[in-house]
Amino acid sequence: MDFKTLQNKGNAGTMLLIDASDFEKAINSAVEKAMQASKEVERKDLPRYVKGLRGIRDLFGVSHATAQKYKNTWLAPAVTQQGRILLTDTEIALKLFAENNKGGF
């Protein structure tokens, strides 16, 4: 970034002048870092696996029908099912969600 420093005669402090594009880059960088840190904290709070359709519903905050649709489509690689037991790997599920829903969370 290209900073210009001005001494303000009436004030003991220093004022920095930057152009709009540099300011926008700095703000976007700070927001991106904060969002990434927030995602890492959220993922640490989640269990490694969730059980059943209820686990998928709670993980994504969706209805039973939507959880069933997710399980049968894009979420299938994260789901392991043996008989009536259904386990979903949360880490893989969140990656698939981000890939399949542009913007993700």
Z-matrix of the N, CA and C atoms (Angstrom, degrees):
N
C 1 1.441
C 2 1.516 1 109.26
N 3 1.306 2 116.06 1 147.44
C 4 1.441 3 122.26 2 -179.75
C 5 1.528 4 108.73 3 -103.10
N 6 1.346 5 117.24 4 108.15
C 7 1.456 6 121.82 5 -178.00
C 8 1.525 7 109.95 6 -106.24
N 9 1.294 8 115.78 7 140.66
C 10 1.460 9 121.53 8 172.57
C 11 1.517 10 107.18 9 -115.92
N 12 1.311 11 116.29 10 133.07
C 13 1.449 12 120.46 11 -177.71
C 14 1.523 13 109.65 12 -106.84
N 15 1.319 14 115.12 13 134.62
C 16 1.464 15 122.23 14 178.06
C 17 1.511 16 108.74 15 -123.40
N 18 1.276 17 118.65 16 134.16
C 19 1.452 18 121.61 17 173.04
C 20 1.520 19 107.63 18 -89.77
N 21 1.295 20 114.94 19 125.01
C 22 1.448 21 120.76 20 177.82
C 23 1.522 22 107.21 21 -88.79
N 24 1.338 23 117.40 22 117.96
C 25 1.464 24 121.95 23 -173.52
C 26 1.529 25 112.78 24 -63.59
N 27 1.310 26 118.26 25 -37.92
C 28 1.447 27 121.79 26 -177.01
C 29 1.519 28 113.28 27 -80.90
N 30 1.314 29 117.67 28 -8.20
C 31 1.453 30 122.02 29 -174.66
C 32 1.530 31 108.95 30 -130.39
N 33 1.308 32 117.73 31 145.26
C 34 1.460 33 121.49 32 -179.26
C 35 1.524 34 112.01 33 -78.33
N 36 1.331 35 117.94 34 -13.26
C 37 1.457 36 121.96 35 -176.66
C 38 1.515 37 112.92 36 -81.22
N 39 1.310 38 114.94 37 178.78
C 40 1.454 39 122.55 38 178.67
C 41 1.522 40 108.73 39 -117.39
N 42 1.317 41 116.47 40 140.75
C 43 1.454 42 121.07 41 178.86
C 44 1.523 43 108.42 42 -113.82
N 45 1.323 44 116.60 43 135.26
C 46 1.462 45 122.20 44 178.16
C 47 1.513 46 109.03 45 -104.01
N 48 1.302 47 116.22 46 135.01
C 49 1.461 48 121.38 47 175.27
C 50 1.524 49 108.26 48 -112.65
N 51 1.337 50 116.46 49 126.38
C 52 1.458 51 121.13 50 174.90
C 53 1.521 52 108.16 51 -132.22
N 54 1.319 53 115.96 52 155.28
C 55 1.466 54 117.56 53 179.77
C 56 1.530 55 109.92 54 -80.55
N 57 1.300 56 115.90 55 167.08
C 58 1.462 57 122.46 56 -173.19
C 59 1.529 58 112.64 57 -60.71
N 60 1.321 59 117.87 58 -39.79
C 61 1.468 60 119.67 59 -177.95
C 62 1.535 61 111.28 60 -66.89
N 63 1.347 62 117.26 61 -38.97
C 64 1.468 63 119.74 62 177.10
C 65 1.519 64 111.13 63 -66.44
N 66 1.324 65 116.61 64 -39.21
C 67 1.464 66 121.10 65 178.23
C 68 1.532 67 110.09 66 -62.82
N 69 1.327 68 116.08 67 -44.06
C 70 1.463 69 121.09 68 179.87
C 71 1.532 70 110.50 69 -62.70
N 72 1.325 71 117.28 70 -41.79
C 73 1.465 72 121.13 71 178.33
C 74 1.528 73 111.09 72 -62.39
N 75 1.327 74 116.54 73 -42.31
C 76 1.466 75 120.47 74 -179.61
C 77 1.521 76 111.04 75 -65.19
N 78 1.324 77 117.28 76 -43.24
C 79 1.465 78 121.20 77 179.33
C 80 1.521 79 110.39 78 -65.06
N 81 1.331 80 117.71 79 -46.66
C 82 1.468 81 121.26 80 179.77
C 83 1.531 82 111.37 81 -60.96
N 84 1.312 83 117.24 82 -39.54
C 85 1.452 84 121.22 83 178.78
C 86 1.531 85 110.62 84 -64.74
N 87 1.315 86 117.38 85 -44.07
C 88 1.462 87 121.18 86 179.66
C 89 1.523 88 111.28 87 -64.62
N 90 1.323 89 117.01 88 -41.85
C 91 1.465 90 121.17 89 179.64
C 92 1.521 91 110.15 90 -65.43
N 93 1.320 92 117.52 91 -42.87
C 94 1.462 93 121.63 92 -179.94
C 95 1.532 94 111.07 93 -62.10
N 96 1.335 95 116.92 94 -43.27
C 97 1.466 96 120.64 95 178.24
C 98 1.524 97 111.08 96 -63.11
N 99 1.333 98 116.46 97 -41.70
C 100 1.467 99 120.35 98 179.98
C 101 1.522 100 110.88 99 -65.42
N 102 1.325 101 117.72 100 -41.17
C 103 1.459 102 121.13 101 179.86
C 104 1.527 103 110.53 102 -66.33
N 105 1.324 104 117.57 103 -39.89
C 106 1.463 105 121.33 104 179.03
C 107 1.521 106 110.14 105 -63.93
N 108 1.330 107 116.88 106 -43.55
C 109 1.468 108 120.69 107 178.58
C 110 1.522 109 110.38 108 -63.11
N 111 1.328 110 116.74 109 -38.18
C 112 1.462 111 121.33 110 179.04
C 113 1.521 112 110.67 111 -64.96
N 114 1.320 113 117.82 112 -41.71
C 115 1.462 114 121.85 113 179.08
C 116 1.524 115 110.54 114 -63.24
N 117 1.338 116 116.94 115 -41.07
C 118 1.457 117 120.40 116 -179.35
C 119 1.523 118 110.85 117 -64.66
N 120 1.328 119 117.10 118 -39.78
C 121 1.461 120 120.88 119 178.48
C 122 1.520 121 109.80 120 -65.77
N 123 1.343 122 117.52 121 -44.05
C 124 1.459 123 121.63 122 -179.82
C 125 1.525 124 110.64 123 -60.94
N 126 1.308 125 117.86 124 -41.82
C 127 1.465 126 121.42 125 -177.67
C 128 1.520 127 111.48 126 -68.43
N 129 1.310 128 117.70 127 -33.06
C 130 1.461 129 120.52 128 178.96
C 131 1.520 130 111.06 129 -66.87
N 132 1.330 131 117.01 130 -28.97
C 133 1.453 132 121.23 131 -179.19
C 134 1.525 133 112.52 132 -77.97
N 135 1.320 134 117.72 133 -16.06
C 136 1.462 135 121.30 134 -177.05
C 137 1.528 136 110.92 135 -84.54
N 138 1.332 137 116.00 136 147.69
C 139 1.470 138 118.51 137 174.43
C 140 1.530 139 109.94 138 -71.03
N 141 1.315 140 116.69 139 160.52
C 142 1.473 141 121.27 140 179.70
C 143 1.527 142 111.12 141 -63.90
N 144 1.336 143 116.36 142 -39.65
C 145 1.460 144 121.90 143 179.75
C 146 1.524 145 109.24 144 -130.19
N 147 1.333 146 115.73 145 149.02
C 148 1.463 147 120.64 146 169.73
C 149 1.519 148 107.18 147 -116.45
N 150 1.335 149 115.55 148 149.50
C 151 1.457 150 121.02 149 -173.53
C 152 1.519 151 111.15 150 -104.90
N 153 1.312 152 115.49 151 131.91
C 154 1.453 153 122.06 152 172.68
C 155 1.518 154 115.10 153 71.60
N 156 1.335 155 114.12 154 -176.95
C 157 1.459 156 119.48 155 177.41
C 158 1.526 157 110.99 156 -68.36
N 159 1.330 158 116.15 157 -29.41
C 160 1.465 159 119.39 158 177.35
C 161 1.533 160 110.59 159 -60.58
N 162 1.318 161 116.93 160 -38.83
C 163 1.458 162 120.80 161 177.70
C 164 1.520 163 111.98 162 -62.88
N 165 1.330 164 116.60 163 -42.11
C 166 1.466 165 121.38 164 177.49
C 167 1.530 166 109.48 165 -65.82
N 168 1.333 167 116.78 166 -42.53
C 169 1.473 168 120.69 167 178.27
C 170 1.518 169 110.64 168 -59.50
N 171 1.322 170 117.28 169 -46.37
C 172 1.464 171 120.90 170 -179.08
C 173 1.525 172 112.12 171 -68.60
N 174 1.322 173 117.06 172 -37.81
C 175 1.457 174 121.89 173 -178.44
C 176 1.524 175 111.64 174 -63.22
N 177 1.351 176 116.38 175 -43.26
C 178 1.458 177 120.47 176 -176.10
C 179 1.527 178 113.71 177 -105.36
N 180 1.322 179 117.31 178 -7.05
C 181 1.465 180 119.92 179 179.25
C 182 1.517 181 112.47 180 67.18
N 183 1.330 182 116.33 181 44.94
C 184 1.465 183 121.28 182 -177.38
C 185 1.529 184 110.27 183 -122.04
N 186 1.318 185 115.64 184 172.42
C 187 1.461 186 121.44 185 178.72
C 188 1.530 187 110.86 186 -76.68
N 189 1.337 188 115.36 187 170.92
C 190 1.468 189 121.05 188 179.08
C 191 1.534 190 110.74 189 -60.80
N 192 1.335 191 116.13 190 -45.07
C 193 1.474 192 120.28 191 -178.73
C 194 1.531 193 111.16 192 -63.25
N 195 1.321 194 116.80 193 -40.15
C 196 1.463 195 120.26 194 179.37
C 197 1.524 196 110.61 195 -68.59
N 198 1.334 197 117.77 196 -39.37
C 199 1.460 198 121.36 197 177.16
C 200 1.532 199 110.44 198 -60.77
N 201 1.332 200 116.61 199 -40.84
C 202 1.462 201 121.34 200 177.79
C 203 1.527 202 110.64 201 -63.24
N 204 1.332 203 116.08 202 -41.53
C 205 1.466 204 120.86 203 178.92
C 206 1.530 205 110.51 204 -64.67
N 207 1.329 206 117.25 205 -44.39
C 208 1.464 207 121.06 206 177.51
C 209 1.535 208 110.18 207 -58.40
N 210 1.329 209 116.67 208 -47.15
C 211 1.465 210 122.20 209 -177.44
C 212 1.527 211 111.16 210 -58.18
N 213 1.315 212 116.70 211 -38.19
C 214 1.465 213 121.15 212 -176.12
C 215 1.523 214 113.82 213 -86.23
N 216 1.324 215 118.57 214 -10.17
C 217 1.474 216 120.22 215 -177.02
C 218 1.527 217 110.24 216 -117.46
N 219 1.299 218 117.71 217 -111.67
C 220 1.465 219 122.23 218 -170.88
C 221 1.532 220 114.26 219 -68.17
N 222 1.316 221 118.46 220 -21.16
C 223 1.460 222 121.59 221 -178.72
C 224 1.533 223 112.77 222 -84.93
N 225 1.321 224 117.85 223 -8.60
C 226 1.467 225 122.68 224 -175.12
C 227 1.539 226 114.61 225 -50.79
N 228 1.345 227 120.21 226 -40.27
C 229 1.472 228 118.35 227 179.64
C 230 1.534 229 114.34 228 -63.24
N 231 1.324 230 117.83 229 -21.75
C 232 1.468 231 121.27 230 -179.07
C 233 1.526 232 112.24 231 -92.46
N 234 1.331 233 117.06 232 -6.99
C 235 1.464 234 121.66 233 -173.03
C 236 1.530 235 110.39 234 -103.24
N 237 1.338 236 115.00 235 134.26
C 238 1.457 237 121.90 236 173.06
C 239 1.517 238 107.26 237 -119.83
N 240 1.337 239 116.12 238 127.66
C 241 1.451 240 119.14 239 -179.04
C 242 1.516 241 109.94 240 -132.49
N 243 1.342 242 114.61 241 130.54
C 244 1.458 243 121.29 242 172.64
C 245 1.518 244 106.36 243 -129.91
N 246 1.321 245 114.52 244 109.44
C 247 1.463 246 119.26 245 -176.22
C 248 1.515 247 110.51 246 63.29
N 249 1.326 248 115.77 247 -122.60
C 250 1.459 249 120.08 248 -178.50
C 251 1.528 250 113.09 249 -93.67
N 252 1.331 251 116.42 250 -0.79
C 253 1.464 252 120.39 251 -178.86
C 254 1.520 253 109.02 252 -92.80
N 255 1.353 254 114.56 253 127.71
C 256 1.458 255 121.57 254 -176.96
C 257 1.524 256 108.41 255 -126.79
N 258 1.323 257 117.00 256 122.49
C 259 1.461 258 122.06 257 176.34
C 260 1.520 259 109.19 258 -122.37
N 261 1.336 260 115.80 259 137.38
C 262 1.462 261 121.17 260 179.19
C 263 1.517 262 108.88 261 -121.74
N 264 1.321 263 116.62 262 126.52
C 265 1.460 264 122.81 263 176.55
C 266 1.534 265 107.64 264 -75.33
N 267 1.329 266 117.32 265 114.59
C 268 1.471 267 120.54 266 -173.26
C 269 1.525 268 112.71 267 -67.56
N 270 1.324 269 117.89 268 -37.10
C 271 1.458 270 120.30 269 -178.90
C 272 1.528 271 110.95 270 -63.41
N 273 1.326 272 116.43 271 -48.11
C 274 1.476 273 120.93 272 178.53
C 275 1.526 274 109.81 273 -65.35
N 276 1.333 275 117.18 274 -40.05
C 277 1.466 276 121.44 275 -179.27
C 278 1.525 277 111.37 276 -60.52
N 279 1.334 278 117.35 277 -42.83
C 280 1.464 279 120.08 278 -179.89
C 281 1.522 280 111.74 279 -68.48
N 282 1.330 281 117.10 280 -35.73
C 283 1.475 282 120.02 281 176.09
C 284 1.528 283 110.39 282 -65.00
N 285 1.332 284 116.12 283 -44.51
C 286 1.466 285 119.69 284 178.61
C 287 1.519 286 111.51 285 -63.91
N 288 1.328 287 116.56 286 -38.10
C 289 1.461 288 121.03 287 177.90
C 290 1.523 289 110.37 288 -61.28
N 291 1.335 290 116.92 289 -44.75
C 292 1.462 291 121.26 290 179.78
C 293 1.531 292 111.26 291 -63.53
N 294 1.332 293 117.16 292 -38.04
C 295 1.458 294 121.01 293 -179.90
C 296 1.525 295 112.51 294 -71.31
N 297 1.332 296 116.75 295 -38.18
C 298 1.453 297 120.98 296 -173.63
C 299 1.523 298 114.25 297 -90.95
N 300 1.302 299 117.22 298 -17.00
C 301 1.461 300 121.63 299 178.09
C 302 1.515 301 106.87 300 -120.71
N 303 1.310 302 115.22 301 94.41
C 304 1.463 303 120.81 302 -176.01
C 305 1.517 304 109.68 303 -49.13
N 306 1.327 305 116.69 304 121.56
C 307 1.462 306 122.07 305 -177.19
C 308 1.516 307 111.14 306 105.33
N 309 1.313 308 117.13 307 -36.38
C 310 1.449 309 119.82 308 177.36
C 311 1.511 310 114.50 309 51.12
N 312 1.357 311 115.99 310 -152.73
C 313 1.461 312 120.87 311 170.71
C 314 1.478 313 110.97 312 -136.95
